[in-house]
């Protein structure tokens, strides 16, 4: 796996399942430079201000503050791209997440290569200068 944007990528993973955040850290570490994890929405929001991630991977089904609420709270102060990674495979969940401010939505389980491709796509959107035109 490689990060085809040619830039370092700082990713914050917010998921209440420690096994999932650790798995994502192991899967993503070779492709991105930094993976920070949070096991609650509240912790994730706090970490955004500390680690300044470029992309957030967010679970929807979390106790106390669900992913929709986390997404809305992040949008109050940041436009960092948010990729929702959820087991919810329902059109209503997808549209609700996008309406809450998410930029992308993937359904668990997902292969690491597809996840990295979606992350790279989000990075290209926030770093358009990386897309050099080869047309003469």
Buried (B, 14 or more C-beta within 10 A) or exposed (E): BEBBBEBEBBBBBBBBEEEBBBBBBEBBEEBBEBBBBBBBBBEBBEBBEEBEBBBBBBBBBBEEBBBBBBBBBBBEEBEBBBBBBBEBEEEEBBEBBBEBBBBBBBBEEEEBEEBBEBBBBBBBEBBEEEEEEEEE
